[in-house]
Amino acid sequence: MSQAINTRFGRTIILPTPEEDAAITAAALSDPEALPLTDEEWELVRPLLRRGRPVSANPIVFTAIRLDPEILEAFKGSGRGWQTRMNAALKDWLNTHSPSDAALKSSSFSPGKYSLAWT
């Protein structure tokens, strides 16, 4: 008699009987192109098995900054990937400006003018 398992998502999985399981295993083992891995082969594969996002050679650094609401809304309103686009915009800005520019001092801020303070 087959056994059934109900998942938390409401699906029912019917498990094979021991006889069906033996027949399935025998059929799989008889296929020369689908031989199971040996314990030694699994040991070689295990270090390569990784879950999640791959490790970057240049990891992004987490930080928290304060932005004007309209700047944040404009980038977020552009859809998925807004943080990547904001990073690209800041990189582009650094191509034409230097953090040591006098305009970057916090005292140079005036209403309506956006500036960055490098302190």
C-alpha positions in Angstrom: 0.0 0.0 0.0 1.4 3.4 -1.0 2.0 6.1 1.6 0.9 9.7 1.1 2.5 12.8 2.6 0.8 16.2 2.7 3.0 19.2 2.3 2.5 22.4 4.1 1.5 23.9 0.8 -1.4 21.5 0.4 0.1 19.2 -2.1 0.0 15.4 -1.7 3.0 13.3 -2.5 2.4 9.6 -3.0 5.5 7.5 -2.0 6.2 4.3 -3.9 5.7 1.0 -2.2 8.9 -1.0 -1.4 8.3 -3.1 -4.5 7.9 -0.1 -6.7 10.9 1.5 -5.2 13.0 -1.6 -5.8 11.8 -1.7 -9.5 12.7 2.0 -9.9 16.1 1.5 -8.4 16.8 -1.6 -10.5 15.8 0.3 -13.7 18.0 3.3 -12.7 21.0 1.0 -12.0 20.7 -0.8 -15.3 21.1 2.5 -17.2 24.8 2.8 -18.0 24.5 6.6 -18.6 22.9 7.2 -15.2 25.1 5.4 -12.8 25.1 6.8 -9.2 28.1 8.6 -7.9 30.4 6.6 -5.6 31.3 7.9 -2.1 34.7 9.0 -3.4 33.1 10.9 -6.3 30.7 12.7 -3.8 33.7 13.7 -1.7 35.2 15.5 -4.8 31.9 17.2 -5.6 30.9 18.4 -2.1 33.3 21.4 -1.9 31.8 22.7 -5.1 28.3 22.6 -3.8 27.3 26.0 -2.5 24.0 27.7 -2.0 23.1 31.3 -2.4 24.7 34.1 -4.2 28.3 33.6 -5.4 31.0 35.4 -3.5 32.1 38.6 -5.4 35.7 39.5 -6.1 34.7 43.1 -5.3 32.1 42.9 -2.6 29.7 45.8 -2.1 30.0 47.4 1.4 26.8 47.8 3.4 26.2 51.4 4.6 23.4 53.6 5.8 23.1 57.2 4.4 20.6 59.9 4.6 19.1 61.1 1.3 16.6 63.7 0.3 13.2 62.0 -0.2 12.9 63.1 -3.8 16.2 61.5 -4.7 15.3 58.2 -3.0 11.8 58.2 -4.6 13.3 58.9 -8.1 15.7 56.0 -7.8 13.2 53.6 -6.2 10.6 54.7 -8.7 12.9 53.5 -11.5 12.2 49.9 -10.5 14.3 46.9 -9.6 18.0 47.5 -9.5 17.7 51.0 -8.2 20.5 50.6 -5.7 22.8 49.4 -8.5 21.8 52.4 -10.6 22.4 54.7 -7.7 25.9 53.2 -7.2 26.6 53.7 -10.9 25.5 57.3 -10.7 27.8 58.0 -7.7 30.7 56.3 -9.6 30.0 58.5 -12.6 29.9 61.6 -10.4 33.3 60.6 -9.0 34.8 60.5 -12.5 34.3 64.2 -12.8 34.7 65.3 -9.2 37.2 64.8 -6.4 36.3 64.2 -2.8 38.8 67.0 -1.9 37.0 69.6 -4.0 36.1 72.7 -2.1 32.5 72.4 -3.2 32.2 69.2 -1.2 32.7 70.8 2.2 29.5 70.8 4.3 29.7 74.6 4.6 29.0 74.9 0.9 25.5 73.6 1.2 22.7 75.9 0.3 19.0 75.3 -0.1 18.2 73.9 -3.5 21.8 72.9 -4.2 22.9 69.3 -3.6 26.3 68.7 -2.3 28.1 65.8 -0.6 30.0 66.3 2.7 33.2 64.2 2.9 33.9 64.3 6.6 
